[in-house]
Amino acid sequence: MRKPDAPASHRIQAGGLDVHYLRAGRGRPLVLLHGWPEFSGVWEPLMARLAPDFDVIAPDLRGFGDTQKPDAGPSEKVSADLLAADLIALLDGLGLEGPVGLVSHDVGAVVGQSLGRSHPERFRGLFFFNCPYPGIGRRWAEPDHIREIWYHSFHCLPWAAAMVGSSREACRQYFSHFLRHWSADPHTFDDVLERWVDNFMKPGNLQGGFNWYLSMRAGRLALMKGEAPPVAPITVPTRVFWGDRDPVLRSEWMDRLPEYFLDLEASVAEGLGHFVHYEDPDRAAAEVRAFFHRVG
C-alpha cells in the first residue's frame, strides 16, 4: 500500500463564507464533518488511513476552527439547515457535483441528517459515529442523564465564552473535562490537549461553537418535552457505528434508529467512547472503508 498523502490546508469562498478545510488522498470523495468540542484537525488520524482509497475532505464548520465566524457575538442563526447549506455550497465550490460519501459525528451528524433529507441525491452513503437523532426524544432529560448535559444550558449563557476564554488555564480545564470524560480512555487526547486549547483560544472559536447550542435550544427543548414535529425518514444508505462507552450519547439510544433511517446498518463500537473516530482510527477507518466499498 502506498504511503498516504498528508492532509493539506485549503481555503475557499463558498456560499459567501470563507471556509477552511483539510484535504488528502485521491479516489472517490469522502467528506468528514466534525462535532463539538472538535474542529477539522480531529479527523487527521482517520484521514491518514483513508487517503490511500479516497479523496478525503474535512471542513471546519461555520464558527469552528479556521472557518469564518460571521457572527461576532451570541447568535441563534447556526441551525443544522444553515450548516447543511454551507456544505452544499462547499461541494459546489469544489466541483463535486456527483454523489459523495459523508462521514460525520455529533454536531456533524445532525447536519448530515439535514443533508440526507434535503439533498439525498448528493450522497452515496451516510456514515455516522455516535449520532444525535430525533428518536432520543425525552431521554435527553431523564433524571440520571441531566448531569451529562449541563453544558447545553451553560453554552447558551451570554457570558459563557468570556468565562471559558478568560485564561488559557480556564480553557484547558474546560476542554480537558470533555475530552477525558467522554473518551473510554481518559488519556486519549493528552498529547494533543494544547492543540485543542490553541484552537479554542482563537478569536471567535468559543462563541462560534457555543452558537450551535443557542441555535438548537428550542428544538432540543421540544424533543425533551415530546413536542418535536415528525421528520421524514432518510432513504440514503446509512451506517451507524456507536461507541458503547459514551456517557453523553448512550449506545442504548440506538434502539429507534430504524424508524429514522430506512436503509440502515448499525452496530456498537465495543470499548470505545464518544470519539470513536479518534479513539481507535484503525477500527473506524476499516468500518468506513468497508461501508463505502459496499455502497459504491
N, C-alpha and C positions, 0 to 999 in steps of 0.2 A: 504494500500500500504506500503510495507516495506521501510525502510529508505535507500536511495541510498548510494552507496559507494562514498567516497571522491576520487577525481582524484589522482592517484599516478604517480609520475615522474619516467620515464624509459629512458634508452639509449640503442641503438642497432647499430651495424655496418651493414649497408645495402647499397649495391652497391658501396662500397668504401667510404661511407660517415658516419660520426658519427652523428646519428640522435637522437634528444631528442623528446620525446612525452609524453603526458598525457594519462592515460587510467583509465576507471571506468566502473562499471556495468557488466552485463552478458546478453547473448542472441545473436541475430544476430548482426554482426558488422556494425557499422557506423563510417566512417572516416570523420573528420572535418578539412577543410583547410581554414586557416585564410587569411586575406588580409593585406594591409598596411593602416595605421600605427598600426599593430597588431602583435601578437605572440600567441602561443598556449593558454596562460592564458585567452585570451578574451573569450574562449569557456566555462570557468568553470561554470558560471551560467546555461548555456544550458545543459552542461554535467550532472549537478546535477539533472536536470529534466528528462533527457533521460535515465540515468543509470538504473532505475528500469526495463526498457524494452529492452535495447540494450547494447552491448559491445561497448563503445564509445572510439574512439582513435583520439587524436588531436596532430599531429606532428607540430613542428616548421619547416617551410620551410627552404631550404638551404639559409644560410646567415642571418636568422632571429632567434630571441630567443636564445636558448642554443644549437641549431644545428650547426655543423661545418661550418666555413667560409673558404672554400679552397682558395679564392682569397683575399689577404690582402688589395689590393687597388681597384680602379675602374676597373670594368670588364663588358664586353658585352656578357658574356657566359651564363647568367642566363635566358635562354629562357623558355617559357611555356613548351616546349617539354622536356627540361632537368629536370624541376621540376616534370613533369609527370613521367619521367623515375625514378626519386628518389622515387616517391610514389609507383610505381610498385615494386621497389626493397624493400621498406619497407613492403608492403603486403607479398611479398615472404619471407622476413626475419621473419615475424611474423607467417608464415604458413597459411596465409589466401588465399588459392588457389581458393575457391569458390567465387561467386559474392558477393560483399559488397555494402552497401549503401554509397553514397558520399554526404556530405553536405559542401557547400563552399560559399565563399563571396569574392567579389572584386578580388584581385590577385588570390586567391584560385579558384575563379570561372573561370578565364581564364585557369588555369591549369586543372580544371575539364572538360572544353570543349575539351582540348587536349586529355585528358584521354577518354572522351566519343567517340572521333573519332578513336583513335589509339587502344584502348583496351575495346570495348563495352562489351565484354564477361565477363569482371571482375566486372561489376557493375549492380546491380539490379534496381537502380534508381539514378537519379541525382537531388539534391535539391540545388537551387541557391538563395541566398539573394543578391539583388542589383548587377546585373550581367553585367559586360562589355562584349559586344559581337560585332561581325563584323557589325551588322545591324545599329549600332550607326553611323558609317561612318563619313561623313563630319560634322555632328552635334557637334562632339567634339570641333571643331574650329569655331563655329558660333560666331559672334561678341559679343553677350550677354553672351557667355559661356567662353570666353578666360580668364576672371578674375578668373574663378574657377579652371583652370588647369595650372596656372603659375608654380606650384611645379613640374610638369612633366619636364619642362626645367631646373629648378633650380637643381633638383636632378642629372642631367647629368653633372653639372659643377664639375671639378676635386677637387675644394676646398669646396664643399657644406658640406660634412660630417665634415670637420675640423671646419667650421664656426658654425654649429649647435651644435657640441660637444665641443665648446671652453669653455663652463662652464655649470654647472648644470642648472643655471638660463636660459641660452640660449636654452638649450634642453627643459626645462619646457615650455618656451614661445612658442617654435615651435610646440610641440605636443599638447599643450593645445588649440592652434588655431584650429587644425583639429578636435580634439575630441569634441570641443564645437560647432564649426561652422557646422559640418556635422551631429550633433545629433539634433533631433527635440527639445529635452530639453537640453539646453546647459550645464546643471549641471549633466548630466548623468554619467560622468566619474570623477566627482570631488573627490570622496572618494578613487579612485584608481590612480589618476594622478601621484603620486610619484612612484607607481609601474611601470608605463609606462616610467617615467624618468629613474628609475633604469635599466629597460630593455635596453633602447636605449643608455645609457651611458656605457654599457658593451663593451669591445673592439671588434670592427668589426661590431657591430649591426647597426650603422647608415649607413655605406657604404654597408653593406650586403643588407639592404633594398633598398638603392638608386640604387644598381646594377640592380634591376629589371627594373627600368626606363631607364637606359642606354641600357639594352639588348633589350627592346621593342621599343626603339626610332624609328628605321627605319620602323617597322610595323605600329606604331602609325601615323607617318607622311604619310605613304601610305594610311591609312584609311582616314585621313583628306583631302588628295588630290583626293580621289576617285579612287585610283590606286591599292588597295589591291586585290590580286588574290582571286578568289572564293574558298570557302571551302565547303566540303561535309556536308549536314545536319546531325544532331545527331539523332539516332534512339532509344537510351536508353530512357525509360520513364523519363520525366523531370517535375519538379515542380519549378516554379519561384515565389518568394514572395518578393515584391519590395516596400520599404518604399516610400510613396508618398511625403515626405518632404525632400528628399535627394537633396541637391543643386548641387552635383557634378555628380552623376549618376541619371539623371532625369527619373521619372517614365513614362513620356510620350514617352520615348525611347523604351518602351516595344512593340511598335506597330509592329515591324518587327520580333519579336521572332518566330512566326510560320514558317518563311522561314528557320530558322536555327535549329529548334527542331521539329521533326515530330510527336512526342507523347508528347504533351505539355498540362500542366495545369498552368495557370498564373493568379495572382491577385495582387492587391496593398495591402500593409500593411498600413492602414489608420492611420495617425497621427504620423508615425514613420519616422526617417531619414535614414542615411546611415548605421547605425549599428543596424539593426532590431533585430539581434540575441542577442545583449547586452541591447538594449533599453527596450525591452519587452520579456525577455526569456520565460515567461509563454505562451504568444501567439505564439512565434517562436517554442517552443517545441511542442505545440499542432498541429501546421501545419506539422512539421517534422514527428511526430508520426503518424498522420493520413495518410500522403502520403506513408510512408514505410509499414504501415499495409495494404494499398491497393495494393501496387506492390508486396508484399510477401517477 
